Amino acid sequence: MNHAVANRIYVSAICAAPSILGKKMLLEDKKRLVSGLRKYLYGADVKSDKVVVDGKFITGKGAGAAADFGFAMLAILKDKETADRVKGDNAVLIKDEIREDMRAKRRALSKDEVKIKSDEIRQRLLGVERVKQAKTICTFISAFKEPDTVEIIKELWEQKKIVVPITDIESGTLSLSYINSMDDMKKGAYGILEPKTVRKADENNIDVILVPGLAFDRNGGRMGFGKGYYDRLLESSKAVKIGLCYDFQILEKYLRKFTMFR
């Protein structure tokens, strides 16, 4: 890296790579950088950004940052206009990358981690004033290491009416049904539990919808699973929508271009 700096050559490092350079004591003069592994970043000012450009040094977090990292390098080596154009042309690939990254991170969670994180999410959710005030709550039934909604349902049953979605793969739509017991459930589409006996619910009577997703942002953006089942419901319902997710599923950008909900 010293050779690169002396000869005005760009250095780029992503994920654990900045830490490898740090271990060689090559980062002491770097004021701003980011890494997916913070060990050995001696003397460096580590930022939380996905990608940081500090002079001729470009660093990226790694997980979920590969696309941003590539666009940052393209903007520097070519120009920003080209980077923006390529970014627009590859929007679908970016979505696929984020989805796969989020799926991989969820799969990597242990049962204990899912329980601990789910307990934290449940406690925070039950403290939300709009949830306390709600008479009817619609929630997905968790699967595939999503935050556990079954325990949420059990805590809400005594005070609230509970509605769950039923997926119709053929039509690509969701219908809504009240439930009274987890004993009255069977495996439905994609192996997700749904009511054996359907008691139709009107979305206009729902106060809060707990929304699943692979990624969210802090401005109401959501990235679903790519099938669009929730799109119509989120667009038409006047209920308060609350995305349930782990902290690593909250992203800073991209999602403003996708489904928005409030």
PyMOL commands that set and color helices and strands:
alter all, ss='L'
color gray80, all
select helices_A, chain A and resi 2-6+17-23+66-77+80-89+91-107+111-126+129-133+150-156+182-184+189-191+203-205+231-236+247-249+255-257
alter helices_A, ss='H'
color red, helices_A
select strands_A, chain A and resi 11-14+51-54+57-60+136-139+161-168+173-179+185-187+193-195+208-211+215-216+221-223+240-243+259-260
alter strands_A, ss='S'
color yellow, strands_A
deselect
rebuild
show_as cartoon
